[in-house]
Amino acid sequence: MSELTRQIIKRPAALLLAAFFLVSALVSGCSKQPQIVSHQGLTMGTSFTVKWVSSDTDIDAKLPARIDQLLVEVNNSMSTYQQDSELSRINQMPAGESVTLSAGLTQVLKKALEISHSSGGAFDVTVGPLVNLWGFGPDGRVIHAPDEHEITQLRQRVGYHFIKLSGNQLNRERNVYIDLSAIAKGYGVDKVADLLESAGITAYLVEIGGELRARGVKPDNSHWKIAIEAPVYGERKVQRIIEVKDVGIATSGDYRNYFEENGIRFSHTIDPATGRPISHKLASVTVLASDCAAADALATAMMVLGPEKAETYAEEQGVEALLIIKSDEGFIEKMTPGFKHYLVE
């Protein structure tokens, strides 16, 4: 078993189900008509699928290996499961030391800190120690909620404001543990999209662990169709279907990754302000943004913020979002004004 398949997936890999409604085929021989070409595999402790529209078999033959190598490089930089990754080595450094980051890690941390500031800390890449404490990180599962003393102690190590980034120079003012699991998959999606575009591909759908980015249209001139999963426990059910192009898509929810104790369900989404799993009624958030890394991080921020603040925050950030909220009568949907234009009736 590979290291990737042994990794513990920190949050549901299929929060967002891709529905393509068109048979995908690997193109063999010389293709004169545009067709959908597909490549899939494992990365970042989850699966990925890349589909693109192409009529050039030479490009189609070369892209899978290039995609695989690119994703290995992203994982080697940003994984917290690989002890020798760039990020793991940084987390092992003493507080106060400055380090030069790679271009990719600089880009991701910069975006993460921007969203941390705009969300008032609802998104925080230093929340990892609390995620681990509650059993949703590399340290493995727990079956009992931690006591208040443990939570209070670890909260002293949490705070995005302890990360100072100047250009590509990083300084951790405290011994904070940086965890990019809520943005790295989205960044990986964006990098694969960039690779496809550099190869001249203008229509594609890239997905890593449920985070997606779409561009262009399919050979029949229709948009890519995406199924948004209903946030129900123990079954797979479609809540909505959307048609998309030229957008990044991400969903965050509290209904797949959790544990129960004494009848209380503890979600994997940790509120940095309390050190505890979220307890509000927001069950799922789907975000549409210009890039997938932003959509990925914004979806997490909105899950922490809760239904009222999340809706306002989405409008402030200029992104479209669908919020699915638990109620005694079932689920209630709230969406930003523009989201309804993506819905398939």
ABEGO torsion letter per residue (X at the ends): XBAAAABBBABBAAABBBBAGBBBBBBBEBBABBBBBBBBEBBGGBBBBBBBBBABAAAAAAAAAAAAAAAAAAAAAABAABAABAAAAAAABBBGBBBBBBAAAAAAAAAAAAAAAAAGGABBAAAAAAAAAAGABAAEBBABBBBAAAAAAAAAABEAAABBBBEABBBBABBBBBBAAAAAAAAAAAAAAAAAAAAGBABBBBBBGGBBBBBEBBAAGBBBBBBBBBBBBGBBBBABBBBBBGBBBBBBBAAABBBBBGGBBBBABBBAAAGBBBABABABBBBBBABAAAAAAAAAAAAAAEAAAAAAAAAAAGBBBBBBBBBAAEBBBBBBAAAAAABBX
